[in-house]
C-alpha cells in the first residue's frame, strides 16, 4: 500500500476554546501515540486529511511529517461533528512496516445476485471484518462477488477470498450475507403448509360419513 504525506505541527495548548479557534482556522487537533513513544499532541489542516481519506480510504498509510521527524502512522480514530460536515479530532497510531496489524476493513459487494433478480433479498450481516496483516498488505476492502448466488445461498466468513498474508480474525462460521426469499412468500408457503393437512382431514371426514 502506497504511503501519503500529511504535514502537521506539534502543539502545546489544549482545551475547548483553543480547539474551537483552531477549527475556525481550518485546522484540527489530534494526537500521535504508540511505538513505545510518548503521546504527541499535534495539529494539521482538516482539508489535507479529508483529501487523503477520500483518495486512499480509512486505512491508508500516512507519512506524518512533524518539525523534528517523519513517522509512519495510520488513522486509528476520528471524531466528527454530530450534524455538521466538520472534523473535530483525530488519533494516529505509530506503526512498523515489519509488524502485523489487527485492523478492520470494509466488505464490498460486487455484482448483482441471480437470486435477487429472481425476487430474493440480499441481506448483508457483516459490513466490515477484522484482519491481521502487514501494513503494506492492508486491502481497501474484502470483495464478495455475489453474481452467481441463487435464492437460499449463504456466504460465510470461511468463503471469503483474501490474498496470502492476510488472516481473517472472525469466526469462520459467521454469516457474511444471504439471499433470502421475500417474507411474504415465506408466509404464504407456511400458510399453505398448515392449510393442506386441514383439507386432507376434512376430505377424510367426508369420506367416512359417506361410508356410514
Backbone as JSON Lines, residues from 0, in Angstrom:
{"i":0,"aa":"X","n":[0.85,-1.19,0.0],"ca":[0.0,0.0,0.0],"c":[0.89,1.25,0.0]}
{"i":1,"aa":"X","n":[0.58,2.16,-0.9],"ca":[1.36,3.38,-1.02],"c":[1.1,4.31,0.16]}
{"i":2,"aa":"X","n":[2.16,5.01,0.59],"ca":[2.02,5.96,1.69],"c":[1.81,7.37,1.15]}
{"i":3,"aa":"X","n":[1.06,8.17,1.91],"ca":[0.81,9.55,1.52],"c":[1.32,10.48,2.63]}
{"i":4,"aa":"X","n":[1.58,11.71,2.26],"ca":[2.18,12.67,3.19],"c":[1.12,13.56,3.83]}
{"i":5,"aa":"X","n":[1.24,13.72,5.15],"ca":[0.41,14.67,5.89],"c":[1.33,15.52,6.76]}
{"i":6,"aa":"X","n":[1.32,16.8,6.52],"ca":[2.15,17.71,7.3],"c":[1.4,18.17,8.54]}
{"i":7,"aa":"X","n":[2.1,18.17,9.67],"ca":[1.49,18.59,10.93],"c":[2.54,19.28,11.8]}
{"i":8,"aa":"X","n":[2.06,19.96,12.82],"ca":[2.96,20.59,13.79],"c":[2.55,20.13,15.19]}
{"i":9,"aa":"X","n":[3.5,20.12,16.09],"ca":[3.18,19.79,17.48],"c":[2.49,20.97,18.13]}
{"i":10,"aa":"X","n":[1.71,20.71,19.16],"ca":[1.02,21.8,19.86],"c":[1.22,21.64,21.37]}
{"i":11,"aa":"X","n":[1.27,22.77,22.03],"ca":[1.47,22.76,23.48],"c":[0.19,23.17,24.22]}
{"i":12,"aa":"X","n":[-0.76,23.71,23.46],"ca":[-2.02,24.16,24.08],"c":[-3.12,23.13,23.86]}
{"i":13,"aa":"X","n":[-4.16,23.23,24.7],"ca":[-5.32,22.35,24.57],"c":[-6.53,23.08,25.16]}
{"i":14,"aa":"X","n":[-7.61,22.36,25.33],"ca":[-8.82,22.99,25.87],"c":[-9.83,23.32,24.79]}
{"i":15,"aa":"X","n":[-11.09,23.43,25.18],"ca":[-12.19,23.65,24.24],"c":[-12.04,24.96,23.46]}
{"i":16,"aa":"X","n":[-11.68,26.02,24.15],"ca":[-11.58,27.32,23.5],"c":[-10.45,27.33,22.46]}
{"i":17,"aa":"X","n":[-9.31,26.75,22.84],"ca":[-8.19,26.7,21.9],"c":[-8.55,25.86,20.67]}
{"i":18,"aa":"X","n":[-9.18,24.71,20.89],"ca":[-9.56,23.84,19.78],"c":[-10.61,24.49,18.89]}
{"i":19,"aa":"X","n":[-11.5,25.27,19.5],"ca":[-12.52,25.97,18.7],"c":[-11.85,26.98,17.77]}
{"i":20,"aa":"X","n":[-10.91,27.75,18.29],"ca":[-10.2,28.73,17.47],"c":[-9.4,28.04,16.38]}
{"i":21,"aa":"X","n":[-8.85,26.87,16.72],"ca":[-8.06,26.11,15.76],"c":[-8.93,25.67,14.59]}
{"i":22,"aa":"X","n":[-10.11,25.16,14.88],"ca":[-11.02,24.69,13.83],"c":[-11.52,25.84,12.97]}
{"i":23,"aa":"X","n":[-11.7,26.99,13.57],"ca":[-12.15,28.17,12.81],"c":[-11.13,28.56,11.74]}
{"i":24,"aa":"X","n":[-9.88,28.19,11.97],"ca":[-8.8,28.49,11.02],"c":[-8.6,27.35,10.01]}
{"i":25,"aa":"X","n":[-9.44,26.31,10.12],"ca":[-9.33,25.19,9.2],"c":[-8.38,24.1,9.64]}
{"i":26,"aa":"X","n":[-7.98,24.13,10.91],"ca":[-7.07,23.11,11.45],"c":[-7.81,22.19,12.42]}
{"i":27,"aa":"X","n":[-7.2,21.04,12.69],"ca":[-7.8,20.04,13.57],"c":[-6.78,19.6,14.61]}
{"i":28,"aa":"X","n":[-7.18,19.49,15.88],"ca":[-6.27,18.93,16.89],"c":[-6.25,17.42,16.81]}
{"i":29,"aa":"X","n":[-5.13,16.82,17.21],"ca":[-5.03,15.38,17.2],"c":[-3.89,14.92,18.09]}
{"i":30,"aa":"X","n":[-3.69,13.62,18.15],"ca":[-2.58,13.06,18.92],"c":[-1.95,11.91,18.13]}
{"i":31,"aa":"X","n":[-0.67,11.67,18.39],"ca":[0.04,10.52,17.83],"c":[0.52,9.68,19.01]}
{"i":32,"aa":"X","n":[0.26,8.36,18.98],"ca":[0.66,7.51,20.09],"c":[1.17,6.17,19.57]}
{"i":33,"aa":"X","n":[1.69,5.35,20.48],"ca":[2.17,4.03,20.12],"c":[3.66,4.03,19.8]}
{"i":34,"aa":"X","n":[4.15,2.84,19.44],"ca":[5.56,2.72,19.1],"c":[6.5,2.93,20.26]}
{"i":35,"aa":"X","n":[6.03,2.68,21.49],"ca":[6.84,2.84,22.71],"c":[7.38,4.27,22.85]}
{"i":36,"aa":"X","n":[6.6,5.22,22.33],"ca":[6.96,6.63,22.48],"c":[5.84,7.36,23.2]}
{"i":37,"aa":"X","n":[6.14,8.55,23.66],"ca":[5.13,9.34,24.37],"c":[4.06,9.83,23.4]}
{"i":38,"aa":"X","n":[2.9,10.11,23.96],"ca":[1.81,10.69,23.17],"c":[2.2,12.11,22.75]}
{"i":39,"aa":"X","n":[2.04,12.41,21.47],"ca":[2.41,13.72,20.96],"c":[1.17,14.46,20.46]}
{"i":40,"aa":"X","n":[0.8,15.59,21.09],"ca":[-0.32,16.4,20.59],"c":[0.1,17.12,19.31]}
{"i":41,"aa":"X","n":[-0.76,17.09,18.3],"ca":[-0.45,17.73,17.03],"c":[-1.65,18.54,16.52]}
{"i":42,"aa":"X","n":[-1.41,19.29,15.45],"ca":[-2.48,19.96,14.73],"c":[-2.13,19.95,13.25]}
{"i":43,"aa":"X","n":[-3.16,19.92,12.41],"ca":[-2.95,19.82,10.96],"c":[-4.16,20.4,10.23]}
{"i":44,"aa":"X","n":[-4.03,20.6,8.92],"ca":[-5.13,21.14,8.13],"c":[-6.2,20.07,7.93]}
{"i":45,"aa":"X","n":[-7.42,20.42,8.24],"ca":[-8.53,19.48,8.1],"c":[-8.68,19.01,6.66]}
{"i":46,"aa":"X","n":[-8.55,19.94,5.72],"ca":[-8.73,19.62,4.3],"c":[-7.71,18.6,3.82]}
{"i":47,"aa":"X","n":[-6.5,18.64,4.38],"ca":[-5.45,17.7,3.96],"c":[-5.82,16.26,4.32]}
{"i":48,"aa":"X","n":[-6.29,16.05,5.55],"ca":[-6.65,14.69,5.96],"c":[-7.89,14.21,5.21]}
{"i":49,"aa":"X","n":[-8.86,15.07,5.02],"ca":[-10.07,14.68,4.3],"c":[-9.72,14.25,2.88]}
{"i":50,"aa":"X","n":[-8.82,14.96,2.25],"ca":[-8.38,14.62,0.9],"c":[-7.69,13.26,0.89]}
{"i":51,"aa":"X","n":[-6.84,13.01,1.88],"ca":[-6.12,11.74,1.97],"c":[-7.09,10.57,2.14]}
{"i":52,"aa":"X","n":[-8.07,10.72,3.02],"ca":[-9.04,9.65,3.27],"c":[-9.93,9.4,2.06]}
{"i":53,"aa":"X","n":[-10.28,10.46,1.37],"ca":[-11.12,10.34,0.19],"c":[-10.38,9.59,-0.92]}
{"i":54,"aa":"X","n":[-9.1,9.82,-1.02],"ca":[-8.29,9.21,-2.07],"c":[-7.82,7.8,-1.7]}
{"i":55,"aa":"X","n":[-7.39,7.6,-0.46],"ca":[-6.77,6.33,-0.09],"c":[-7.58,5.42,0.81]}
{"i":56,"aa":"X","n":[-8.7,5.91,1.35],"ca":[-9.51,5.09,2.25],"c":[-9.1,5.26,3.7]}
{"i":57,"aa":"X","n":[-9.91,4.68,4.59],"ca":[-9.72,4.89,6.03],"c":[-8.44,4.28,6.56]}
{"i":58,"aa":"X","n":[-7.91,3.23,5.89],"ca":[-6.72,2.54,6.4],"c":[-5.45,2.89,5.64]}
{"i":59,"aa":"X","n":[-5.45,4.02,4.96],"ca":[-4.29,4.43,4.19],"c":[-3.08,4.65,5.11]}
{"i":60,"aa":"X","n":[-1.89,4.29,4.63],"ca":[-0.66,4.53,5.38],"c":[-0.24,5.99,5.18]}
{"i":61,"aa":"X","n":[0.09,6.63,6.29],"ca":[0.4,8.07,6.25],"c":[1.81,8.33,6.74]}
{"i":62,"aa":"X","n":[2.57,9.1,5.98],"ca":[3.84,9.63,6.45],"c":[3.53,10.96,7.13]}
{"i":63,"aa":"X","n":[3.52,10.95,8.44],"ca":[3.19,12.15,9.21],"c":[4.47,12.97,9.4]}
{"i":64,"aa":"X","n":[4.51,14.11,8.73],"ca":[5.71,14.94,8.78],"c":[5.57,16.0,9.88]}
{"i":65,"aa":"X","n":[6.38,15.84,10.91],"ca":[6.43,16.78,12.02],"c":[7.71,17.62,11.92]}
{"i":66,"aa":"X","n":[7.82,18.72,12.67],"ca":[9.02,19.56,12.57],"c":[10.32,18.81,12.82]}
{"i":67,"aa":"X","n":[10.31,17.84,13.74],"ca":[11.56,17.17,14.11],"c":[11.7,15.77,13.53]}
{"i":68,"aa":"X","n":[10.63,15.22,12.94],"ca":[10.7,13.85,12.45],"c":[9.54,13.56,11.49]}
{"i":69,"aa":"X","n":[9.66,12.41,10.81],"ca":[8.57,11.9,9.98],"c":[8.28,10.48,10.42]}
{"i":70,"aa":"X","n":[7.01,10.2,10.75],"ca":[6.64,8.88,11.27],"c":[5.55,8.25,10.41]}
{"i":71,"aa":"X","n":[5.62,6.93,10.31],"ca":[4.58,6.2,9.59],"c":[3.44,5.9,10.55]}
{"i":72,"aa":"X","n":[2.23,6.32,10.18],"ca":[1.07,6.16,11.06],"c":[-0.15,5.73,10.24]}
{"i":73,"aa":"X","n":[-1.17,5.3,10.95],"ca":[-2.49,5.12,10.36],"c":[-3.49,5.87,11.23]}
{"i":74,"aa":"X","n":[-4.58,6.27,10.62],"ca":[-5.64,6.93,11.38],"c":[-6.37,5.88,12.2]}
{"i":75,"aa":"X","n":[-6.31,5.99,13.51],"ca":[-6.94,5.0,14.38],"c":[-8.36,5.38,14.74]}
{"i":76,"aa":"X","n":[-8.6,6.66,14.94],"ca":[-9.95,7.11,15.31],"c":[-10.12,8.57,14.93]}
{"i":77,"aa":"X","n":[-11.3,8.91,14.5],"ca":[-11.6,10.32,14.22],"c":[-12.96,10.67,14.8]}
{"i":78,"aa":"X","n":[-13.09,11.9,15.21],"ca":[-14.34,12.39,15.79],"c":[-14.92,13.45,14.87]}
{"i":79,"aa":"X","n":[-16.15,13.22,14.42],"ca":[-16.83,14.18,13.56],"c":[-17.93,14.89,14.32]}
{"i":80,"aa":"X","n":[-18.27,16.08,13.86],"ca":[-19.38,16.83,14.45],"c":[-20.67,16.05,14.22]}
{"i":81,"aa":"X","n":[-21.57,15.98,15.19],"ca":[-22.79,15.15,15.06],"c":[-23.7,15.52,13.89]}
{"i":82,"aa":"X","n":[-23.73,16.79,13.48],"ca":[-24.61,17.14,12.36],"c":[-23.98,18.11,11.36]}
{"i":83,"aa":"X","n":[-22.78,18.58,11.62],"ca":[-22.07,19.43,10.66],"c":[-21.0,18.6,9.96]}
{"i":84,"aa":"X","n":[-20.68,18.99,8.72],"ca":[-19.6,18.32,7.99],"c":[-18.28,18.88,8.49]}
{"i":85,"aa":"X","n":[-17.9,18.46,9.69],"ca":[-16.75,19.05,10.36],"c":[-15.97,17.98,11.13]}
{"i":86,"aa":"X","n":[-14.66,17.92,10.87],"ca":[-13.78,17.01,11.59],"c":[-13.33,17.69,12.87]}
{"i":87,"aa":"X","n":[-13.52,17.0,14.01],"ca":[-13.23,17.62,15.31],"c":[-11.89,17.19,15.9]}
{"i":88,"aa":"X","n":[-11.51,15.93,15.69],"ca":[-10.29,15.42,16.34],"c":[-9.87,14.14,15.64]}
{"i":89,"aa":"X","n":[-8.57,13.83,15.7],"ca":[-8.07,12.6,15.08],"c":[-6.94,12.0,15.9]}
{"i":90,"aa":"X","n":[-6.97,10.67,16.03],"ca":[-5.91,9.93,16.72],"c":[-5.12,9.11,15.69]}
{"i":91,"aa":"X","n":[-3.81,9.2,15.75],"ca":[-2.95,8.45,14.83],"c":[-2.1,7.46,15.61]}
{"i":92,"aa":"X","n":[-1.93,6.26,15.04],"ca":[-1.13,5.22,15.67],"c":[0.18,5.03,14.92]}
{"i":93,"aa":"X","n":[1.29,5.11,15.64],"ca":[2.59,4.81,15.03],"c":[2.67,3.32,14.72]}
{"i":94,"aa":"X","n":[3.2,2.98,13.57],"ca":[3.29,1.58,13.19],"c":[4.67,1.25,12.62]}
{"i":95,"aa":"X","n":[4.97,-0.05,12.63],"ca":[6.18,-0.56,11.98],"c":[5.74,-1.34,10.75]}
{"i":96,"aa":"X","n":[6.4,-1.12,9.63],"ca":[6.04,-1.81,8.4],"c":[6.38,-3.3,8.45]}
{"i":97,"aa":"X","n":[7.14,-3.7,9.47],"ca":[7.57,-5.1,9.58],"c":[6.74,-5.89,10.6]}
{"i":98,"aa":"X","n":[5.79,-5.22,11.25],"ca":[4.97,-5.89,12.26],"c":[3.51,-5.92,11.82]}
{"i":99,"aa":"X","n":[2.86,-7.06,12.04],"ca":[1.46,-7.2,11.64],"c":[0.54,-6.33,12.48]}
{"i":100,"aa":"X","n":[-0.52,-5.87,11.82],"ca":[-1.55,-5.06,12.48],"c":[-2.86,-5.84,12.49]}
{"i":101,"aa":"X","n":[-3.65,-5.62,13.53],"ca":[-5.03,-6.11,13.54],"c":[-5.92,-4.9,13.3]}
{"i":102,"aa":"X","n":[-6.69,-4.96,12.22],"ca":[-7.44,-3.78,11.79],"c":[-8.72,-4.21,11.1]}
{"i":103,"aa":"X","n":[-9.71,-3.34,11.07],"ca":[-10.98,-3.65,10.42],"c":[-10.99,-3.03,9.02]}
{"i":104,"aa":"X","n":[-11.49,-3.81,8.06],"ca":[-11.62,-3.32,6.69],"c":[-13.06,-3.59,6.22]}
{"i":105,"aa":"X","n":[-13.58,-2.76,5.33],"ca":[-14.95,-2.96,4.86],"c":[-15.1,-4.15,3.93]}
{"i":106,"aa":"X","n":[-16.3,-4.71,3.89],"ca":[-16.66,-5.78,2.95],"c":[-17.42,-5.13,1.8]}
{"i":107,"aa":"X","n":[-16.96,-5.39,0.58],"ca":[-17.59,-4.78,-0.6],"c":[-18.33,-5.83,-1.43]}
{"i":108,"aa":"X","n":[-19.61,-5.58,-1.69],"ca":[-20.41,-6.48,-2.51],"c":[-20.2,-6.14,-3.99]}
{"i":109,"aa":"X","n":[-19.91,-7.17,-4.79],"ca":[-19.67,-6.97,-6.21],"c":[-20.7,-7.78,-7.01]}
{"i":110,"aa":"X","n":[-21.3,-7.13,-8.0],"ca":[-22.24,-7.82,-8.88],"c":[-23.67,-7.79,-8.37]}
{"i":111,"aa":"X","n":[-24.55,-8.36,-9.19],"ca":[-25.97,-8.47,-8.85],"c":[-26.33,-9.95,-8.8]}
{"i":112,"aa":"X","n":[-26.79,-10.42,-7.66],"ca":[-27.05,-11.84,-7.45],"c":[-28.22,-12.35,-8.3]}
{"i":113,"aa":"X","n":[-28.1,-13.59,-8.82],"ca":[-29.19,-14.21,-9.56],"c":[-30.44,-14.29,-8.7]}
{"i":114,"aa":"X","n":[-30.24,-14.63,-7.43],"ca":[-31.37,-14.76,-6.52],"c":[-32.14,-13.46,-6.33]}
{"i":115,"aa":"X","n":[-31.43,-12.35,-6.37],"ca":[-32.09,-11.05,-6.24],"c":[-32.89,-10.75,-7.5]}
{"i":116,"aa":"X","n":[-32.33,-11.09,-8.66],"ca":[-33.03,-10.89,-9.93],"c":[-34.29,-11.73,-10.01]}
{"i":117,"aa":"X","n":[-34.31,-12.83,-9.25],"ca":[-35.48,-13.71,-9.21],"c":[-36.47,-13.3,-8.13]}
{"i":118,"aa":"X","n":[-36.21,-12.18,-7.48],"ca":[-37.13,-11.68,-6.47],"c":[-36.68,-11.82,-5.04]}
{"i":119,"aa":"X","n":[-35.48,-12.39,-4.84],"ca":[-34.96,-12.55,-3.49],"c":[-34.4,-11.26,-2.91]}
{"i":120,"aa":"X","n":[-33.98,-11.34,-1.68],"ca":[-33.44,-10.17,-0.97],"c":[-32.04,-10.49,-0.48]}
{"i":121,"aa":"X","n":[-31.09,-9.6,-0.78],"ca":[-29.74,-9.76,-0.27],"c":[-29.68,-9.13,1.12]}
{"i":122,"aa":"X","n":[-29.4,-9.95,2.11],"ca":[-29.29,-9.48,3.49],"c":[-27.83,-9.52,3.91]}
{"i":123,"aa":"X","n":[-27.22,-8.35,4.07],"ca":[-25.81,-8.29,4.47],"c":[-25.73,-8.19,5.99]}
{"i":124,"aa":"X","n":[-25.1,-9.16,6.6],"ca":[-24.98,-9.23,8.05],"c":[-23.71,-8.53,8.53]}
{"i":125,"aa":"X","n":[-22.61,-8.76,7.8],"ca":[-21.32,-8.17,8.17],"c":[-20.95,-7.09,7.15]}
{"i":126,"aa":"X","n":[-20.66,-5.9,7.66],"ca":[-20.29,-4.78,6.78],"c":[-18.79,-4.54,6.79]}
{"i":127,"aa":"X","n":[-18.1,-5.03,7.79],"ca":[-16.64,-4.98,7.82],"c":[-16.14,-6.19,8.6]}
{"i":128,"aa":"X","n":[-14.83,-6.4,8.55],"ca":[-14.27,-7.59,9.18],"c":[-12.87,-7.28,9.69]}
{"i":129,"aa":"X","n":[-12.51,-7.91,10.79],"ca":[-11.19,-7.71,11.39],"c":[-10.18,-8.65,10.73]}
{"i":130,"aa":"X","n":[-9.04,-8.08,10.36],"ca":[-7.98,-8.88,9.75],"c":[-6.66,-8.61,10.45]}
{"i":131,"aa":"X","n":[-5.7,-9.5,10.22],"ca":[-4.34,-9.31,10.71],"c":[-3.4,-9.43,9.52]}
{"i":132,"aa":"X","n":[-2.56,-8.42,9.31],"ca":[-1.64,-8.44,8.17],"c":[-0.59,-7.35,8.34]}
{"i":133,"aa":"X","n":[0.43,-7.39,7.49],"ca":[1.43,-6.33,7.49],"c":[0.81,-5.04,6.95]}
{"i":134,"aa":"X","n":[1.24,-3.89,7.44],"ca":[0.67,-2.62,6.99],"c":[0.69,-2.45,5.47]}
{"i":135,"aa":"X","n":[1.73,-2.96,4.83],"ca":[1.85,-2.8,3.38],"c":[0.88,-3.69,2.61]}
{"i":136,"aa":"X","n":[0.21,-4.62,3.3],"ca":[-0.73,-5.53,2.65],"c":[-2.19,-5.24,2.99]}
{"i":137,"aa":"X","n":[-2.44,-4.16,3.71],"ca":[-3.82,-3.84,4.09],"c":[-4.64,-3.54,2.84]}
{"i":138,"aa":"X","n":[-5.7,-4.32,2.57],"ca":[-6.53,-4.05,1.38],"c":[-7.53,-2.93,1.66]}
{"i":139,"aa":"X","n":[-7.98,-2.29,0.59],"ca":[-9.0,-1.26,0.76],"c":[-10.32,-1.87,1.23]}
{"i":140,"aa":"X","n":[-10.55,-3.13,0.81],"ca":[-11.77,-3.83,1.2],"c":[-11.6,-5.33,0.94]}
{"i":141,"aa":"X","n":[-12.56,-6.11,1.43],"ca":[-12.63,-7.54,1.13],"c":[-13.81,-7.72,0.17]}
{"i":142,"aa":"X","n":[-13.56,-8.05,-1.11],"ca":[-14.65,-8.16,-2.08],"c":[-15.41,-9.48,-1.98]}
{"i":143,"aa":"X","n":[-16.71,-9.42,-2.22],"ca":[-17.54,-10.62,-2.27],"c":[-18.36,-10.56,-3.56]}
{"i":144,"aa":"X","n":[-18.06,-11.43,-4.51],"ca":[-18.78,-11.48,-5.78],"c":[-20.05,-12.32,-5.59]}
{"i":145,"aa":"X","n":[-21.2,-11.66,-5.72],"ca":[-22.48,-12.36,-5.47],"c":[-23.2,-12.73,-6.76]}
{"i":146,"aa":"X","n":[-22.56,-12.51,-7.9],"ca":[-23.21,-12.68,-9.2],"c":[-23.93,-14.01,-9.35]}
{"i":147,"aa":"X","n":[-23.3,-15.09,-8.95],"ca":[-23.87,-16.42,-9.17],"c":[-24.68,-16.98,-7.99]}
{"i":148,"aa":"X","n":[-24.91,-16.15,-6.99],"ca":[-25.66,-16.62,-5.82],"c":[-27.15,-16.7,-6.12]}
{"i":149,"aa":"X","n":[-27.75,-17.85,-5.8],"ca":[-29.17,-18.05,-6.04],"c":[-29.96,-17.94,-4.74]}
{"i":150,"aa":"X","n":[-31.27,-18.05,-4.85],"ca":[-32.13,-17.99,-3.66],"c":[-31.7,-19.04,-2.64]}
{"i":151,"aa":"X","n":[-31.57,-18.63,-1.4],"ca":[-31.18,-19.54,-0.33],"c":[-29.68,-19.61,-0.1]}
{"i":152,"aa":"X","n":[-28.89,-18.97,-0.95],"ca":[-27.44,-19.02,-0.82],"c":[-26.98,-18.24,0.43]}
{"i":153,"aa":"X","n":[-25.93,-18.75,1.07],"ca":[-25.36,-18.12,2.25],"c":[-23.85,-18.03,2.07]}
{"i":154,"aa":"X","n":[-23.27,-16.88,2.38],"ca":[-21.82,-16.71,2.33],"c":[-21.31,-16.59,3.77]}
{"i":155,"aa":"X","n":[-20.37,-17.47,4.12],"ca":[-19.78,-17.45,5.45],"c":[-18.39,-16.81,5.38]}
{"i":156,"aa":"X","n":[-17.86,-16.48,6.56],"ca":[-16.51,-15.92,6.62],"c":[-15.51,-16.86,5.95]}
{"i":157,"aa":"X","n":[-15.68,-18.16,6.13],"ca":[-14.76,-19.13,5.55],"c":[-14.8,-19.14,4.02]}
{"i":158,"aa":"X","n":[-15.83,-18.52,3.44],"ca":[-15.95,-18.47,1.98],"c":[-15.22,-17.25,1.38]}
{"i":159,"aa":"X","n":[-14.81,-16.31,2.22],"ca":[-14.16,-15.1,1.73],"c":[-12.77,-15.43,1.17]}
{"i":160,"aa":"X","n":[-12.43,-14.78,0.09],"ca":[-11.13,-14.99,-0.56],"c":[-10.24,-13.78,-0.29]}
{"i":161,"aa":"X","n":[-9.1,-14.02,0.34],"ca":[-8.16,-12.94,0.64],"c":[-6.77,-13.33,0.13]}
{"i":162,"aa":"X","n":[-5.93,-12.33,-0.03],"ca":[-4.58,-12.59,-0.52],"c":[-3.73,-13.26,0.56]}
{"i":163,"aa":"X","n":[-2.67,-13.92,0.1],"ca":[-1.75,-14.58,1.01],"c":[-1.14,-13.55,1.96]}
{"i":164,"aa":"X","n":[-1.07,-13.91,3.24],"ca":[-0.53,-13.0,4.24],"c":[-1.59,-12.25,5.02]}
{"i":165,"aa":"X","n":[-2.85,-12.41,4.6],"ca":[-3.97,-11.76,5.3],"c":[-4.75,-12.82,6.07]}
{"i":166,"aa":"X","n":[-4.89,-12.63,7.36],"ca":[-5.62,-13.58,8.22],"c":[-6.93,-12.96,8.67]}
{"i":167,"aa":"X","n":[-8.03,-13.68,8.44],"ca":[-9.34,-13.23,8.89],"c":[-9.5,-13.6,10.36]}
{"i":168,"aa":"X","n":[-9.87,-12.64,11.2],"ca":[-9.95,-12.87,12.64],"c":[-11.36,-13.24,13.12]}
{"i":169,"aa":"X","n":[-12.33,-13.23,12.22],"ca":[-13.71,-13.54,12.61],"c":[-13.96,-15.04,12.62]}
{"i":170,"aa":"X","n":[-15.04,-15.47,13.26],"ca":[-15.46,-16.87,13.31],"c":[-15.71,-17.35,11.87]}
{"i":171,"aa":"X","n":[-15.06,-18.44,11.43],"ca":[-15.24,-18.93,10.06],"c":[-16.69,-19.26,9.72]}
{"i":172,"aa":"X","n":[-17.49,-19.61,10.75],"ca":[-18.89,-19.98,10.51],"c":[-19.84,-18.79,10.6]}
{"i":173,"aa":"X","n":[-19.31,-17.61,10.85],"ca":[-20.16,-16.41,10.92],"c":[-20.7,-16.09,9.53]}
{"i":174,"aa":"X","n":[-21.96,-15.67,9.47],"ca":[-22.6,-15.36,8.18],"c":[-22.26,-13.93,7.75]}
{"i":175,"aa":"X","n":[-21.8,-13.82,6.51],"ca":[-21.49,-12.51,5.92],"c":[-22.74,-11.93,5.26]}
{"i":176,"aa":"X","n":[-23.4,-12.76,4.45],"ca":[-24.62,-12.33,3.77],"c":[-25.42,-13.55,3.33]}
{"i":177,"aa":"X","n":[-26.66,-13.32,2.95],"ca":[-27.5,-14.4,2.44],"c":[-28.48,-13.84,1.41]}
{"i":178,"aa":"X","n":[-28.97,-14.71,0.55],"ca":[-30.01,-14.35,-0.41],"c":[-31.28,-15.03,0.04]}
{"i":179,"aa":"X","n":[-32.18,-14.28,0.62],"ca":[-33.37,-14.88,1.22],"c":[-34.61,-14.66,0.38]}
{"i":180,"aa":"X","n":[-35.58,-15.53,0.58],"ca":[-36.88,-15.4,-0.07],"c":[-37.67,-14.29,0.61]}
{"i":181,"aa":"X","n":[-38.39,-13.47,-0.16],"ca":[-39.19,-12.39,0.45],"c":[-40.11,-12.94,1.53]}
{"i":182,"aa":"X","n":[-40.29,-12.17,2.59],"ca":[-41.07,-12.59,3.75],"c":[-42.5,-12.98,3.38]}
{"i":183,"aa":"X","n":[-43.1,-12.24,2.43],"ca":[-44.48,-12.51,2.05],"c":[-44.62,-13.91,1.47]}
{"i":184,"aa":"X","n":[-43.63,-14.32,0.63],"ca":[-43.68,-15.64,0.01],"c":[-43.53,-16.73,1.06]}
{"i":185,"aa":"X","n":[-42.66,-16.48,2.04],"ca":[-42.47,-17.46,3.11],"c":[-43.75,-17.64,3.91]}
{"i":186,"aa":"X","n":[-44.42,-16.51,4.2],"ca":[-45.66,-16.58,4.98],"c":[-46.75,-17.33,4.23]}
{"i":187,"aa":"X","n":[-46.83,-17.09,2.9],"ca":[-47.82,-17.78,2.08],"c":[-47.55,-19.28,2.07]}
{"i":188,"aa":"X","n":[-46.25,-19.63,1.9],"ca":[-45.86,-21.04,1.87],"c":[-46.18,-21.72,3.19]}
{"i":189,"aa":"X","n":[-45.92,-21.03,4.29],"ca":[-46.2,-21.6,5.61],"c":[-47.7,-21.77,5.81]}
{"i":190,"aa":"X","n":[-48.47,-20.78,5.34],"ca":[-49.92,-20.86,5.47],"c":[-50.48,-22.02,4.67]}
{"i":191,"aa":"X","n":[-49.93,-22.22,3.47],"ca":[-50.37,-23.33,2.62],"c":[-50.01,-24.67,3.26]}
{"i":192,"aa":"X","n":[-48.84,-24.73,3.88],"ca":[-48.4,-25.97,4.52],"c":[-49.31,-26.33,5.68]}
{"i":193,"aa":"X","n":[-49.8,-25.32,6.4],"ca":[-50.71,-25.56,7.53],"c":[-52.09,-25.92,7.02]}
{"i":194,"aa":"X","n":[-52.52,-25.27,5.94],"ca":[-53.87,-25.48,5.42],"c":[-54.04,-26.85,4.78]}
{"i":195,"aa":"X","n":[-52.98,-27.37,4.15],"ca":[-53.07,-28.64,3.43],"c":[-53.5,-29.81,4.32]}
{"i":196,"aa":"X","n":[-52.92,-30.0,5.5],"ca":[-53.39,-31.1,6.38],"c":[-54.85,-30.94,6.78]}
{"i":197,"aa":"X","n":[-55.31,-29.67,6.94],"ca":[-56.7,-29.43,7.31],"c":[-57.62,-29.91,6.2]}
{"i":198,"aa":"X","n":[-57.23,-29.62,4.95],"ca":[-58.04,-30.04,3.8],"c":[-58.12,-31.55,3.74]}
{"i":199,"aa":"X","n":[-56.96,-32.2,3.98],"ca":[-56.92,-33.67,3.94],"c":[-57.81,-34.26,5.02]}
{"i":200,"aa":"X","n":[-57.77,-33.68,6.23],"ca":[-58.6,-34.18,7.32],"c":[-60.09,-34.02,7.01]}
{"i":201,"aa":"X","n":[-60.44,-32.87,6.42],"ca":[-61.84,-32.64,6.07],"c":[-62.31,-33.64,5.02]}
{"i":202,"aa":"X","n":[-61.41,-33.92,4.05],"ca":[-61.76,-34.85,2.98],"c":[-61.99,-36.25,3.54]}
{"i":203,"aa":"X","n":[-61.1,-36.68,4.46],"ca":[-61.24,-37.99,5.07],"c":[-62.52,-38.07,5.9]}
{"i":204,"aa":"X","n":[-62.86,-36.97,6.56],"ca":[-64.07,-36.94,7.38],"c":[-65.3,-37.13,6.51]}
{"i":205,"aa":"X","n":[-65.31,-36.44,5.33],"ca":[-66.45,-36.57,4.41],"c":[-66.55,-37.98,3.88]}
{"i":206,"aa":"X","n":[-65.39,-38.6,3.54],"ca":[-65.42,-39.96,3.03],"c":[-65.95,-40.93,4.06]}
{"i":207,"aa":"X","n":[-65.6,-40.72,5.33],"ca":[-66.06,-41.61,6.4],"c":[-67.54,-41.49,6.59]}
{"i":208,"aa":"X","n":[-68.08,-40.26,6.51],"ca":[-69.51,-40.03,6.66],"c":[-70.29,-40.71,5.55]}
{"i":209,"aa":"X","n":[-69.72,-40.66,4.3],"ca":[-70.37,-41.28,3.17],"c":[-70.44,-42.81,3.35]}
{"i":210,"aa":"X","n":[-69.37,-43.4,3.89],"ca":[-69.32,-44.85,4.13],"c":[-70.36,-45.26,5.15]}
{"i":211,"aa":"X","n":[-70.58,-44.43,6.13],"ca":[-71.55,-44.75,7.17],"c":[-72.98,-44.63,6.63]}
